[in-house]
Amino acid sequence: MIITAYRVCLQSTHTTGATTSTAQQFRKLSKAFHESGINEDPKPRLEFITNLHAWMEYKAADGYEIILGLDANESILDVKGSFHPLQYSPEKPTKHEGHDGSLATLVRYLWPV
């Protein structure tokens, strides 16, 4: 499976324009959070990594081999990252307690050491 994805830049949802990717993702995630009973504002950059991570685990468990092409707007050298498995559900946002939402943690999942 070939996956291509874009992660929004680090910016505040309060200072971005209404048609930016950040604002669009914030609105969509806010709706999903509300429908799932999650009473907090989503963080599009964090949610991107945790949802992608969980979905990739789900697909890998089904036997898919994954090639990931990603514009992550982050260096993998910024943080150490950790191995952190997640549970995927297509019906609700991925819970991410303890997951730092970093690209480095996603990479640690793909290539654990």
N, C-alpha and C positions, 0 to 999 in steps of 0.2 A: 504494500500500500504506500503510495506517495502522498504525503501531506504537505501542503504549503499553507503558511499562516503569517499573519501580521499582528504584532503586539503594539498597542498604542504607546506613544511617548510618555514620559513622566511629566504630567501636568495636572493641574487642579480642574475638576469638573466645573467649578464655579467660575473659572476665568476663560474657559474655552468657548468657542462659538457653538451654536446649536446644531450645526451640520457637521461638526468634526467627528472623527471616528470615536474619540473618547466620549463625547456627549451621547452619541448614538448607542454605544455599548453600555453606558451608564443607565440610559433609559430602559433598554431591553433587560439588563440585569436587575434593575430596580423592580420591574414588573415580575420577573421570575422569583425574586426574593419575596416580594409581597405575597404572591400566590403560594409560596412554600411556607409562609409563616415566619420568615426570617426578618426580624425587626432591626435591621442595620443597613447602612448605605453600602452598596457594593464598591469595590475598588477594582476597576476594570483591568489594571495591569496584573494584580494578584489573581483575580478570577480567571484571567486568560490562561496563566500558567497552570493553576490547579485543575481547571476543567480540561485543558488539553492533556495534562499529565494523567488524569483519571481515565479519560476516554482512550488514550493510547494504551494504558494498562488493560482496559476492557478488550480492545481489539487484539492486543498481543496474546491475551488469554484464549482468544478464539483462533489462534494460530497464525495471525497476520505477522509478516515481517514488515517493518516500518522504515521508510526513508523520510526524514523530516527536513524540509526546507523552510527556514524561519527567519523573518525579520523581527528580532526580539527587542531591538532598541535597548540592549544591555550587553555588557561584556560578561563572558562566563568567568572572568578573572576577578570580578568585583567582590564576590563572596565565596566561601568555601563550599556551601551546599551540603546537603545530607540526603541519605536514602530515606524516602518517606512514601510508603505505599498509600494509595487513596482508593476509595470506593466510588464507582461511577453509577449514576442513575440517570436515564434520559428524561425522567419526570421532574427532577429538581436539581438545583445547583449543588455542586460538590462541596461537602464540608471540608474545611482545610485547617482545623486546629493543629497547630504545631508545624505546618508547612509554611516556609518563608516566602513562597511565591517567586523564588528567584529562578533564573535560567540555569544557574549552577545546580540547583536541586533537581530540575527536570533532566539535566544531563547526567546527574548521578543515577537517576532511575534508568536511563537508557544504557549507561555503561557503568554499572556498579563496580567498585573496587574493593 
